[in-house]
Amino acid sequence: MNVRFLETFVWLAQLRNFRMTAEKLHTTQAAVSSRIATLEQEFGVRLFERGVRDVALTLEGSKALVFAERLVRTMREMRESMADRSLYAGVVRIGVIESIIHSWFPQFIGSVHRVYPRLEIELTGDTTIHLIDQFSRGNLDLVLQTDPIVGPMVQNLPLCEFPLRWVGATSLDLHNDELTLTDLAAFPILSFSRNSGPHKFIERLYAHHLDKPIRVNCMTSASALVQLVVDAFGVALLPPAIIPRELREETVRLLNVDVEMPVLPLIGSFRSSPDSPLFEQVALLAQESAEAFARAVPDEIARVPLARPEAAAWNLVHGASSEKER
């Protein structure tokens, strides 16, 4: 069986258009049609229903696609393992959030440079919302952030998880007591950018436990957010992984709050391509760096994820006592 024909089948299943598939594979529509006809003859089934403009997989085609993708992926991995990675050249555009920049990102970039010494990295640091927007516009090849991305040929790779904790300046003298959400609300509440996962969680948390909205001060810069906490402007829900120096120097303290907090999932999203494994390989290097970081620190700092990235990350924890129940 011709693997190139299987690659054509996979691309046609994704693009659902003969012309677009031919352009992607730098061939003619007639060649694409001929390859599909050959596969249908070999399999003895019809793989596609032909429409006026688009095609759709038949039931048999959907079953065959699972195996075709597996075979194409295996051949791609085989070619990758035999290739001299030092010869890879070009540019990979990577978007990354600050929580990663302030933790395991330097190790990741060092790994990329070792494996692909001729590869040029173009970095964009921004919030998850903006990075996903840029990725959707085709301006980024790989984004390291907190939310899975749904789209054609997009894959989401779990990296690691950062537990979140309420933190406050040592000078506030809050770290020796068990605090309630009402206690925290006596101070300005600080969070990441508006509509980010942590920001929306804080709003839902207070709405659920106190049945009233809370004013949240949102920062697009994690560095600015941390500095405001150090300066005792307010309290914040942060991953301890991004404030090791502040915790070591005891300018900030972890607070003991009577409601359990979620973890911050970190996810690498990239566009998969049957004929170009580079983005996936760089994403796998990010995963290796993230997991190595998580294994080297306590679980309250970072964890290797147990769930798939599609799992909900911001569900409220109902097991802890709430203000309503008191």
C-alpha positions as CSV (number, residue, x, y, z in Angstrom):
1,M,0.0,0.0,0.0
2,N,1.3,3.4,-1.0
3,V,1.8,5.6,2.1
4,R,1.6,8.7,-0.1
5,F,-1.9,7.6,-1.1
6,L,-2.8,7.3,2.6
7,E,-1.5,10.8,3.2
8,T,-3.7,12.0,0.4
9,F,-6.7,10.2,2.0
10,V,-6.0,11.9,5.4
11,W,-5.7,15.3,3.9
12,L,-8.9,15.0,1.8
13,A,-10.7,13.8,4.9
14,Q,-9.5,17.0,6.7
15,L,-10.0,19.5,3.9
16,R,-13.0,17.8,2.3
17,N,-12.2,19.4,-1.0
18,F,-10.2,18.0,-4.0
19,R,-8.8,21.3,-5.1
20,M,-7.6,22.3,-1.7
21,T,-6.1,18.9,-1.1
22,A,-4.3,19.1,-4.5
23,E,-2.9,22.5,-3.6
24,K,-1.7,21.3,-0.2
25,L,0.1,18.3,-1.8
26,H,1.4,20.3,-4.8
27,T,-0.3,18.0,-7.3
28,T,-3.4,17.9,-9.5
29,Q,-7.0,17.2,-8.6
30,A,-6.9,14.3,-11.1
31,A,-4.0,12.8,-9.2
32,V,-5.8,13.2,-5.9
33,S,-8.9,11.5,-7.4
34,S,-6.8,8.7,-8.9
35,R,-5.2,8.0,-5.5
36,I,-8.5,7.9,-3.7
37,A,-10.0,5.6,-6.4
38,T,-7.0,3.3,-6.0
39,L,-7.5,3.1,-2.3
40,E,-11.2,2.4,-2.7
41,Q,-10.4,-0.4,-5.1
42,E,-7.9,-1.9,-2.7
43,F,-10.2,-1.6,0.3
44,G,-13.3,-2.7,-1.6
45,V,-15.4,0.1,-0.1
46,R,-16.4,3.6,-1.0
47,L,-14.4,6.1,1.2
48,F,-16.1,9.4,0.3
49,E,-19.5,10.6,-0.8
50,R,-18.9,13.2,-3.6
51,G,-20.9,16.4,-3.5
52,V,-20.9,19.4,-5.9
53,R,-18.0,21.1,-4.1
54,D,-17.1,19.1,-1.1
55,V,-16.8,15.5,-0.1
56,A,-17.8,13.7,3.1
57,L,-16.5,10.5,4.6
58,T,-18.7,7.4,4.4
59,L,-19.1,5.2,7.4
60,E,-16.4,2.9,6.0
61,G,-14.3,5.9,5.3
62,S,-14.5,7.0,8.9
63,K,-13.4,3.6,10.1
64,A,-10.5,3.6,7.6
65,L,-9.4,7.1,8.6
66,V,-8.5,5.9,12.1
67,F,-6.0,3.3,10.7
68,A,-4.7,5.6,7.9
69,E,-3.9,8.4,10.5
70,R,-2.1,5.8,12.6
71,L,0.0,4.5,9.7
72,V,0.8,8.0,8.4
73,R,1.8,9.1,11.9
74,T,4.1,6.0,12.3
75,M,5.8,6.7,9.0
76,R,6.2,10.4,9.9
77,E,7.8,9.4,13.2
78,M,10.1,6.9,11.4
79,R,11.3,9.6,9.0
80,E,11.8,12.0,11.9
81,S,13.8,9.5,14.0
82,M,16.1,8.9,11.0
83,A,16.5,12.6,10.0
84,D,19.5,14.7,11.1
85,R,17.7,17.3,13.3
86,S,20.8,19.5,13.2
87,L,19.9,20.2,9.6
88,Y,16.5,21.6,10.4
89,A,16.3,25.3,9.6
90,G,13.6,28.0,9.4
91,V,11.5,29.8,11.9
92,V,9.0,28.5,14.5
93,R,6.7,31.1,16.0
94,I,5.9,30.3,19.6
95,G,3.5,32.2,21.9
96,V,3.8,31.8,25.6
97,I,2.1,33.1,28.8
98,E,4.1,34.7,31.6
99,S,3.4,31.9,34.1
100,I,5.5,29.6,31.8
101,I,8.2,32.3,31.1
102,H,8.8,32.6,34.9
103,S,9.1,28.8,35.5
104,W,10.4,26.2,33.0
105,F,10.6,28.1,29.8
106,P,14.4,28.7,29.8
107,Q,14.9,24.9,30.0
108,F,12.6,24.4,27.1
109,I,14.3,26.9,24.9
110,G,17.7,25.4,25.8
111,S,16.4,22.0,24.8
112,V,15.1,23.3,21.4
113,H,18.5,24.9,20.7
114,R,20.3,21.7,21.5
115,V,18.1,19.5,19.3
116,Y,17.6,22.0,16.5
117,P,20.7,24.3,16.5
118,R,19.8,25.9,13.2
119,L,16.1,26.5,14.0
120,E,15.2,30.2,14.7
121,I,12.6,30.8,17.5
122,E,10.3,33.9,17.2
123,L,8.7,34.5,20.6
124,T,5.5,36.3,21.6
125,G,4.6,36.7,25.2
126,D,1.0,37.5,25.9
127,T,-2.2,36.4,27.7
128,T,-3.9,33.2,26.8
129,I,-6.8,35.0,25.1
130,H,-4.6,37.0,22.9
131,L,-2.3,34.1,22.1
132,I,-5.3,31.9,21.0
133,D,-6.5,34.8,18.8
134,Q,-3.1,35.1,17.1
135,F,-2.9,31.3,16.7
136,S,-6.3,31.2,15.1
137,R,-5.2,34.0,12.7
138,G,-2.2,31.8,11.6
139,N,0.3,34.1,13.2
140,L,1.7,31.5,15.6
141,D,2.7,27.9,15.1
142,L,2.7,26.7,18.7
143,V,1.1,28.3,21.8
144,L,1.9,27.4,25.4
145,Q,-1.0,28.6,27.5
146,T,-4.0,27.4,29.6
147,D,-6.9,26.5,27.4
148,P,-7.3,23.8,24.8
149,I,-8.0,25.0,21.3
150,V,-10.6,23.4,19.1
151,G,-10.1,23.6,15.3
152,P,-9.2,21.7,12.2
153,M,-5.9,19.9,12.5
154,V,-5.2,21.4,15.9
155,Q,-3.8,19.2,18.6
156,N,-3.6,19.9,22.4
157,L,-0.7,18.5,24.4
158,P,-0.9,18.5,28.2
159,L,2.3,20.0,29.6
160,C,2.0,20.2,33.4
161,E,-0.3,21.7,36.1
162,F,0.3,24.6,38.5
163,P,-1.7,24.5,41.7
164,L,-3.1,27.9,42.6
165,R,-2.9,29.4,46.1
166,W,-4.0,32.6,47.7
167,V,-1.0,34.8,48.5
168,G,-0.4,38.0,50.3
169,A,2.4,40.2,51.5
170,T,4.1,39.1,54.7
171,S,3.5,42.6,56.0
172,L,-0.2,42.0,56.0
173,D,0.3,39.4,58.7
174,L,-2.4,37.0,57.3
175,H,-0.4,33.8,57.0
176,N,-0.9,32.5,60.6
177,D,-4.7,32.3,60.4
178,E,-7.2,30.2,58.6
179,L,-9.0,32.7,56.3
180,T,-12.5,32.7,54.8
181,L,-13.5,34.2,51.5
182,T,-15.0,37.0,53.4
183,D,-11.7,37.7,55.1
184,L,-10.0,37.9,51.7
185,A,-12.7,40.2,50.4
186,A,-11.6,42.8,52.9
187,F,-8.6,43.4,50.7
188,P,-8.4,44.3,47.0
189,I,-8.6,41.0,45.0
190,L,-5.9,40.7,42.3
191,S,-6.0,38.3,39.3
192,F,-4.7,37.6,35.9
193,S,-6.2,39.3,32.8
194,R,-9.9,39.8,32.5
195,N,-11.8,36.7,31.3
196,S,-8.8,34.4,31.9
197,G,-9.5,31.1,33.7
198,P,-8.3,32.3,37.1
199,H,-10.3,35.6,36.8
200,K,-13.6,33.8,35.9
201,F,-13.0,31.2,38.6
202,I,-12.7,33.9,41.3
203,E,-15.9,35.6,40.2
204,R,-17.8,32.2,40.1
205,L,-16.2,31.3,43.5
206,Y,-17.5,34.3,45.2
207,A,-20.9,34.1,43.5
208,H,-21.2,30.5,44.6
209,H,-20.1,30.8,48.2
210,L,-21.2,34.3,49.1
211,D,-24.0,34.8,46.5
212,K,-22.7,38.3,45.6
213,P,-20.3,39.6,43.0
214,I,-16.8,40.7,44.0
215,R,-14.6,43.4,42.4
216,V,-11.5,41.9,40.9
217,N,-8.5,43.9,39.8
218,C,-7.1,42.3,36.6
219,M,-3.5,42.5,35.5
220,T,-2.3,41.5,32.0
221,S,1.3,41.4,33.3
222,A,2.1,38.6,35.8
223,S,5.2,40.5,36.9
224,A,3.1,43.6,37.7
225,L,0.6,41.3,39.5
226,V,3.3,39.8,41.7
227,Q,4.8,43.2,42.5
228,L,1.4,44.5,43.6
229,V,1.2,41.6,46.0
230,V,4.7,42.2,47.3
231,D,3.8,45.9,47.9
232,A,0.7,44.8,49.9
233,F,-1.8,46.3,47.6
234,G,-4.0,43.3,47.9
235,V,-4.2,39.5,47.8
236,A,-4.0,37.3,44.7
237,L,-4.7,33.8,43.5
238,L,-1.4,32.7,42.0
239,P,0.6,29.6,41.2
240,P,3.5,29.4,43.7
241,A,5.6,28.2,40.7
242,I,6.0,31.7,39.5
243,I,7.1,33.3,42.8
244,P,9.9,31.2,44.1
245,R,12.2,34.2,44.9
246,E,9.4,36.0,46.8
247,L,8.6,33.0,48.8
248,R,12.2,32.2,49.5
249,E,12.8,35.8,50.7
250,E,9.5,35.8,52.6
251,T,8.2,39.0,51.0
252,V,5.0,37.1,50.3
253,R,3.3,34.2,52.1
254,L,0.9,31.4,51.1
255,L,-2.4,31.9,52.8
256,N,-4.5,29.2,54.5
257,V,-8.0,29.6,53.0
258,D,-10.9,27.3,53.9
259,V,-11.9,26.7,50.2
260,E,-9.9,24.4,48.0
261,M,-8.4,26.0,44.9
262,P,-8.1,24.4,41.4
263,V,-4.9,23.8,39.4
264,L,-3.8,25.9,36.4
265,P,-3.5,23.6,33.4
266,L,-0.7,24.3,31.0
267,I,-1.3,23.2,27.4
268,G,0.7,23.2,24.2
269,S,-1.4,23.7,21.1
270,F,-0.2,23.2,17.5
271,R,-1.4,22.4,14.0
272,S,-0.7,18.8,13.0
273,S,0.4,18.1,9.5
274,P,0.9,14.6,7.9
275,D,4.0,15.9,6.1
276,S,5.5,18.3,8.6
277,P,6.2,16.9,12.1
278,L,8.3,19.9,13.3
279,F,5.7,21.8,15.3
280,E,4.7,18.6,17.1
281,Q,8.3,17.7,17.8
282,V,8.9,21.2,19.3
283,A,5.7,20.8,21.4
284,L,6.9,17.4,22.6
285,L,10.1,19.2,23.8
286,A,8.0,21.6,25.7
287,Q,6.1,18.7,27.3
288,E,9.4,17.1,28.3
289,S,10.6,20.3,29.9
290,A,7.4,20.9,31.7
291,E,7.2,17.4,33.1
292,A,10.9,17.5,34.1
293,F,10.1,20.7,36.0
294,A,7.1,19.2,37.7
295,R,9.0,16.1,38.8
296,A,11.8,18.2,40.3
297,V,9.5,20.2,42.6
298,P,6.9,19.4,45.3
299,D,3.4,18.6,44.2
300,E,2.1,21.9,45.6
301,I,4.3,23.7,43.1
302,A,3.7,21.7,39.9
303,R,2.3,18.3,38.9
304,V,2.5,16.1,35.8
305,P,-1.1,16.1,34.6
306,L,-3.2,13.0,35.0
307,A,-6.2,14.2,32.8
308,R,-6.4,15.1,29.2
309,P,-6.3,18.8,28.4
310,E,-9.9,18.7,27.3
311,A,-11.0,18.1,30.9
312,A,-12.6,21.0,32.7
313,A,-10.1,22.8,34.8
314,W,-12.2,25.4,36.6
315,N,-15.0,23.5,38.2
316,L,-15.9,24.7,41.7
317,V,-14.9,22.3,44.5
318,H,-18.1,21.7,46.5
319,G,-16.5,19.6,49.2
320,A,-15.1,22.5,51.2
321,S,-17.3,24.5,53.6
322,S,-18.8,27.7,52.2
323,E,-19.8,31.0,53.7
324,K,-23.4,30.2,52.9
325,E,-23.3,27.0,55.0
326,R,-22.0,28.8,58.1
